[in-house]
Each structure stands twice: as C-alpha cells, then as structure tokens.
C-alpha cells in the first residue's frame, strides 16, 4: 500500500521535532474509516478499510515513506505561558498531496509516549477519539475550515483515567500542525534564526504570496490575522464554542484544531461555557474573538525581530496588523449574519437589526440554531414555529416588522442556517453507546445526519431539537 509521502517538515526543519516511533497496539481494530477523505487524499480506501489500515492507523505498522516525529511547540494555556509542550501523544507520520494539489499532514493521535509526554501515557480513549472524529466532520459539512479524521482505531488495550476506558488512536488530517505555539517555542529561547526558518516554511506552505511582499513577515502576520478572523466569525455564526483556545491550539493555517472540551450552544448566551476547567469563562462563546486577537498578539511578538530592524517600528506595524483583526472579524461576521437573516442588500442599520434579534434570543433563552432556522419560514409568512421559541413573542413581532421591510429570502437562509448541529446530549448518547455497549449505530446515524446539516429529512426530526429543560447542565472535559 503506497502513501506517496512527501515530508517537507522532516526535511526542512531539523531541530523542530524529535523522531519517535509509535507504540504498537496489541489488537488493533478499525472502528471508523473515512472513505471520502481517503479518496480526497488519493489513498486506496478499500485496502485501508481493513486489517492493513487498522495496523497503519494504530501505530502498529509504520507505512513506507513515513517519518514519524513529535513536533515541538510551547503555548499559553489559560493565559499562562508554558515554554515546552509539544506532541505528547501525537506523531506526524508525514505529508500527502491531495487530489486538489493541497499539502496535508497525516498524524496519529494517541499512539503512545513521546519525549514531550511530560509523564503522560501518550494514549487516547475511544470516547474522545470518536468525539473529535464526529466534530471535525460536522464542522467540515458546515463549511468551516477544520482538521478531519481519517480513521479511528481501537487498540485493544485499556487506558487509565478516572476510570478504565478502551484505548483508541485517531488519524488526523490537517493543512499543517503549525501553531502559534510553534513560533513561541523558539522565540522563548531567543533563537531568532529558527523563528525565521519556521516563518519562511510557513509562508511557503500556506501564504506564498507573502514572500513577494515588501515586508514578507509582516504580510505573513496579516495573512494569519485574516485567516483567524474568518475562522472565528464562522464559529460564532453557528454557535460553536471551542473551549480551549490556547496558543498551541491556534493553527497558522486558519483551521479549527483540537476538539477537546468543545460544544455547540443551545440557547443564545454570550457567556456560554462548557469546559469543566474554564472556571472564569476565559474561553466563553462571546470571548472567542477577543481571545483570538490576544493569541495573534503572541504570534506577532515572536515576529518582531523579523519585521523590522528598528524595534519600535516593528512593534507599531505588528500592533496595527493584530488590531486589524477586529475590522476583519466584524466584516466577516456581519456578512454572515446578513446571510443568516436573508438580507440581500447592505444597509447601515444591518448591525443593529442583527443585534436586536440576538438580544431577544438572549432575553428569552431561545435556541440559537432553531431560531434562525425557523426564521426562514417566517420570511414566507409562517411565524408559528419561531414564536413557539419565545415565552413572550411580542418583542419578536416588533422586530420582525423592520426585518420584513428588508424582504428576506427564506430559501437563501436555509442554505446557511443549519437544521442539525452536534447537539450536546445527542453526541454524549452516541459516544456512550459506542464506548459502554460497543454499539456504533447511534454514532454512525448521528454522523450521517451531521453530514447534511442544512437538510431536514423525514424521521430525523429529533436531531434538530435541543435537550429537554430538565436535562443536566452540560459539561465537557479536556484530553484524549
């Protein structure tokens, strides 16, 4: 079986990683295999959806041409800087050129200890592996840049957390695994040469147009700022809460990476937090744009020596680039909100119209996803479904008078407002069935539903509904 690896990270960035072999799994078994992604990568899906694939994607057998390595990076975690993190349970196997000519990383996650494991076992449990598989595919179907899962393989051995859990390995595909924290690792050591080498590599791989700019490293920073602004705007528009926006989870490519304590918001509330360890709400839903800009400022700090030989000039121009995040984000978010509201034309009052609707949702604890989906029916004159979301529909009715003056297009709205998102209670039920009862059918059904998020299909009505009011408060936890 040929993977046709072309491993530029291993060739070009010696000293940025530690070569490390995965630990073989005692009894690897394929749990989920992404045939569509395999085809996109130019791989033989039929051959890999087998014992051969289970061996490759568990770490039991290293494919020919792979160069397994653990990448070095640092990171700010909940605001505190850790100078050395690195891949503690992940190994980059190598890079493939997909059928669209894009370079993609193929990484194992949960394949055993590495030099960066910091006392951990380097393993992953089946539940979090399936969560990342499901969430990545859901985000991809929503059109949001994301890492994706190629395979989830049970290892046949237990992992020990608060309880004994079945072990598994995720095979993750990404545009790259370059992070803000990768730059911080070398900047913290005062190694400007390696920061420059890394920046040159990142420019060549992700933003080649920056190389032609008068100030390439400033252009690179600006490109990353714009990519992150677009990404976070998309998160906000669908109600996604990442939950752990550390700098080591901020990808230079502008993809969503690491689905640990993430979840989708039910009722609209900017203070929504799901992570069990985010006690102060640093990474709450409404905080995400501010945190993204803060993370980008940390990237800018690493690039100061490269941007200009005069430090004051470099700081001023880098600060301007980071501060441009706000205007880029605002423009992306408002354009997306216009689409969600079905507004074809642009008017100065659009921002106020959108914010008034959100205020109504927040004041009455209305479901965010259903409100926008039902608003499409209201655009054609049927307010019954959306009014049922409100205890008092009067504020909505007053708002809708102004909204209807804009002649909203319900058909357009249904193309951008999902009917189905990964509802937290449904995700947990599917994972519990897979882990506790070895029943994958609920997981596979939910995966199929989420692959068509904008389509309402007969028999799938339950997947559009939030948890019952008496459902326990939802909490997520870090770590695979």
Buried (B, 14 or more C-beta within 10 A) or exposed (E): EEBBBEBBBBEBBEEBBBEBEBBBBEEBEBBBBBEEBBEBBBBBBEEBBBEBBBBBBBBBBBBEBBBBBBBBBBBBBBEEEBEBBBBBBBBBBBBBBBEEEEBBBBBBBBBBBBBBBEEEBBBBBBBBBBBBBBBBBBBBBBEBBBBBBBBBBBBBBEBEBEEEBBBBBBBBBBBBBBBBBBBBBBBBEEBBEBBBBBBBBBBEBBBEEBEEBEBBBBBBBBBBBBBBBBBBBBBBBBBBBBBBBBBBBBBBBBBBBBBBBBBBBBBBBBEBBBBEBBEEBBBBBBBBBBBBBBBBBBBBBBBBBBBBEEEEEBBEBBEEBBEBBBEBBBEBBBBBBBBBBBBEEEEEEBBEBBEBBBEBBBEBBBBBBBBBBBBBBBBEEEBEBBBEBBEEBEBBEEBBEEBEEBEBBBEBBBEBBBBBBBBBBBBBBBBBBBBEEEEBEBBEBBBEBBBBBBEEEEEBEEBBBBBEEEEEEBEBBBEB
